[in-house]
Amino acid sequence: MNDNHSPIEIPENWDFYRTSFGETPVSIRLNLALKSIAPIADFPVVVRAIVKMQHPYDNGFSSQEEFETLADIEDALCDAIESAGAIGVAIVTGGGNREIYSYSKDAETVVKACYRAMEAFPSYEFKCLSANDPQWKEYWDTLYPNGVEIHQILNRMVIEQLKESGDTLEKPREIDHWVYFGEENEQKAFIEQIKNLGFKILSAKYNEENNPESRYVLNFSREDHIEHIEEIVSDLIELSLQFNGYYDGWGCNIITE
């Protein structure tokens, strides 16, 4: 076994979301489970293996024309990264590139392994970039989703659960939302705002067992179409932040008729 391998067990929970790097739209697929153990002291170097697409769409994303080839390249690079004892953390697509991010004990081992893997794809432009990043800032600040982006993932999970239960998502229904506050006056001010948006208050409680910043619990609802949930959640997150609140998610009944 390569002595660069780590004996630690790496948790896995891969999911994806869309965001932008500056003006460039990107799709990020990453291992969210690393949140529980990052940063890992023995893996202080971030390595980016960057493949330039040959036939991207005008928006910078991959086209169907080279979908299979890019998938093969991604698999080859991920295998190379693993064989070099590094930890693959994310795949970023956008701007005409496919990038595989990893953290390693040293850059040289991973970079060499990636270049060897790319020998099977000589027509593709490729480069590796590396930097010391002991705090895993690239993972936390660049790759990990923010409050709005994480709800892209959570929204998709709820919708998939509804579909698996036989819900066609076609009919509007009451959708419940939860927001937490640290101060009663902040909760009251938020309530006035959402009433003007057509929401009705289901409960507004004080729970002293919660953390101080989340002791005022608000549950409210409105009839909406599931197809608009991304916009609804994004607006509620933005509004809750104005009153120092924390948006905690949504739920609804299953409709199968």
C-alpha positions as a printed Julia matrix, in Angstrom:
257×3 Matrix{Float64}:
   0.0    0.0     0.0
   1.2    3.51   -0.77
   2.45   4.95    2.52
   0.83   8.25    1.57
  -2.58   6.72    2.32
  -4.3    7.84    5.48
  -5.71   5.37    8.02
  -8.58   7.74    8.84
 -12.05   6.86    7.6
 -13.45   9.45    5.21
 -17.23   9.98    5.51
 -19.11  10.41    2.24
 -22.24  12.33    1.31
 -21.96  13.67   -2.22
 -24.46  16.15   -3.61
 -24.5   19.08   -6.0
 -25.73  22.64   -6.39
 -25.34  25.55   -8.78
 -23.67  28.85   -7.97
 -21.25  31.26   -9.61
 -17.58  32.14   -9.34
 -17.77  35.87   -9.96
 -19.66  36.16  -13.25
 -19.1   32.52  -14.2
 -21.94  30.05  -13.51
 -20.72  26.72  -12.15
 -22.07  23.43  -10.9
 -20.38  22.02   -7.79
 -20.56  18.38   -6.73
 -18.86  17.86   -3.4
 -18.55  15.64   -0.38
 -20.66  17.46    2.21
 -19.8   14.93    4.9
 -16.25  16.28    5.14
 -17.75  19.16    7.1
 -17.65  16.94   10.18
 -13.86  16.41   10.07
 -12.37  19.29    8.06
  -9.73  20.58    8.2
  -7.62  17.42    8.37
  -4.16  18.35    9.64
  -2.33  15.65    7.68
  -3.76  16.93    4.37
  -2.76  20.61    4.18
  -2.33  20.98    0.4
  -5.2   21.66   -1.98
  -4.73  20.43   -5.56
  -6.9   21.42   -8.52
  -6.78  19.17  -11.59
  -8.17  21.31  -14.41
  -9.36  19.91  -17.73
 -10.29  22.3   -20.53
 -13.37  21.19  -22.43
 -13.24  20.94  -26.2
 -16.93  21.48  -26.96
 -18.59  23.39  -24.12
 -21.96  25.07  -24.49
 -21.96  28.87  -24.77
 -22.76  29.08  -21.03
 -19.53  27.22  -20.21
 -21.11  23.94  -19.16
 -20.32  20.58  -20.72
 -22.15  19.53  -23.86
 -23.62  16.15  -24.71
 -21.0   15.87  -27.46
 -18.18  15.15  -25.0
 -20.2   14.02  -21.99
 -18.87  10.45  -22.02
 -15.26  11.5   -22.56
 -15.37  13.99  -19.71
 -16.9   11.31  -17.49
 -14.03   8.97  -18.38
 -11.48  11.72  -17.65
 -13.14  12.46  -14.33
 -13.08   8.79  -13.35
  -9.41   8.47  -14.33
  -8.4   11.55  -12.33
 -10.44  10.53   -9.28
  -8.8    7.1    -9.36
  -5.38   8.72   -9.68
  -6.08  11.05   -6.76
  -7.2    8.15   -4.58
  -4.21   6.02   -5.56
  -1.94   8.92   -4.58
  -3.42   8.86   -1.08
  -5.25  12.18   -1.42
  -8.84  13.02   -0.5
 -11.12  14.0    -3.36
 -13.49  16.72   -2.19
 -15.3   18.24   -5.18
 -15.86  18.37   -8.92
 -16.58  21.8   -10.41
 -17.98  22.28  -13.91
 -18.22  25.66  -15.59
 -16.34  28.29  -17.53
 -15.39  25.67  -20.1
 -13.5   23.57  -17.53
 -13.96  20.44  -15.44
 -11.98  20.7   -12.18
 -11.34  18.03   -9.58
 -10.39  19.36   -6.14
  -8.48  17.27   -3.62
  -6.46  17.64   -0.43
  -3.14  15.88   -0.05
  -0.16  15.48    2.23
   2.01  16.92   -0.55
   1.37  18.33   -4.02
   3.98  16.41   -6.01
   2.53  12.93   -5.51
  -0.95  13.93   -6.6
   0.15  16.13   -9.49
   2.33  13.36  -10.95
  -0.52  10.84  -10.63
  -2.93  13.18  -12.4
  -0.56  13.86  -15.29
  -0.02  10.13  -15.72
  -3.78   9.6   -15.84
  -4.16  12.3   -18.49
  -1.72  10.53  -20.79
  -4.72   8.49  -21.92
  -6.38  11.7   -23.16
  -3.62  13.47  -25.12
  -5.94  15.79  -27.05
  -7.15  17.55  -23.9
  -5.48  20.6   -22.39
  -4.74  19.96  -18.73
  -2.97  21.54  -15.79
  -2.68  21.16  -12.03
  -2.58  23.97   -9.5
  -1.7   23.51   -5.85
  -1.45  25.65   -2.73
  -0.88  25.26    0.98
  -4.28  25.39    2.65
  -4.01  23.86    6.15
  -7.33  25.39    7.25
  -9.14  24.05    4.16
 -10.32  27.53    3.25
 -10.84  26.45   -0.36
 -13.29  23.83    0.84
 -15.11  26.12    3.27
 -15.03  29.44    1.4
 -15.14  28.39   -2.25
 -16.77  24.97   -2.47
 -19.09  24.56    0.51
 -22.6   25.95   -0.1
 -23.79  29.06    1.72
 -27.16  29.34    3.47
 -29.16  29.78    0.27
 -27.19  27.19   -1.7
 -27.51  24.47    0.94
 -31.26  24.79    0.61
 -30.98  23.97   -3.09
 -29.84  20.55   -1.92
 -32.41  20.28    0.89
 -35.25  21.39   -1.39
 -34.3   18.73   -3.89
 -34.25  16.09   -1.15
 -37.78  16.97    0.01
 -39.07  17.01   -3.58
 -37.56  13.59   -4.26
 -39.22  12.24   -1.12
 -42.57  13.6    -2.32
 -42.12  11.99   -5.75
 -41.16   8.66   -4.2
 -44.42   8.82   -2.23
 -46.44   9.22   -5.44
 -46.89  12.99   -5.4
 -47.04  14.49   -8.9
 -46.24  17.98   -7.52
 -48.89  19.44   -9.84
 -51.37  20.68   -7.26
 -50.81  23.7    -5.01
 -50.84  22.98   -1.29
 -50.17  24.55    2.1
 -46.41  24.64    2.63
 -45.14  25.06    6.2
 -41.94  26.97    6.99
 -39.88  27.35   10.18
 -37.69  30.27   11.25
 -35.82  30.69   14.54
 -34.95  33.96   16.32
 -32.97  35.01   19.36
 -35.16  37.97   20.31
 -38.93  38.32   20.53
 -38.96  41.75   18.9
 -37.12  40.33   15.87
 -39.67  37.55   15.57
 -42.56  40.03   15.8
 -41.07  42.3    13.15
 -40.6   39.32   10.83
 -44.21  38.23   11.4
 -45.5   41.6    10.24
 -43.47  41.28    7.05
 -44.64  37.79    6.13
 -48.28  38.59    6.88
 -48.05  41.21    4.13
 -46.83  38.44    1.81
 -49.89  36.29    2.43
 -48.48  33.87    4.99
 -50.53  32.8     7.99
 -49.01  32.19   11.4
 -49.41  28.64   12.72
 -47.44  29.1    15.94
 -44.99  31.5    17.57
 -43.41  29.87   20.61
 -40.62  30.39   23.12
 -38.46  27.36   23.89
 -35.95  27.99   26.66
 -34.23  24.67   25.98
 -32.99  25.92   22.59
 -29.78  27.86   22.1
 -30.15  31.57   22.95
 -30.11  32.54   19.24
 -33.0   30.18   18.42
 -35.39  30.27   21.36
 -38.2   32.01   19.5
 -39.67  29.45   17.09
 -41.98  30.54   14.29
 -44.07  28.21   12.11
 -46.07  29.7     9.24
 -47.6   28.62    5.95
 -49.05  29.69    2.61
 -50.61  27.88   -0.31
 -48.05  27.63   -3.08
 -46.94  25.47   -5.99
 -43.9   23.26   -5.33
 -42.42  24.42   -8.65
 -41.83  27.85   -7.07
 -40.18  26.55   -3.9
 -36.62  27.64   -4.83
 -37.67  31.27   -5.17
 -39.9   31.14   -2.09
 -37.18  29.69    0.13
 -34.55  32.09   -1.2
 -36.79  35.08   -0.43
 -37.59  33.8     3.07
 -33.92  33.22    3.85
 -33.08  36.75    2.76
 -35.96  38.2     4.77
 -35.15  36.18    7.9
 -31.54  37.37    7.82
 -32.76  40.97    7.93
 -34.18  40.17   11.38
 -31.3   37.94   12.55
 -33.41  34.85   11.99
 -32.43  31.37   10.85
 -34.57  29.71    8.18
 -34.78  26.0     8.99
 -36.73  24.51    6.1
 -40.17  23.58    4.84
 -42.62  20.71    4.63
 -46.03  19.86    3.21
 -48.61  17.12    2.88
 -48.3   14.49    0.18
 -50.95  14.77   -2.56
 -51.37  11.66   -4.68
 -54.78  12.33   -6.26
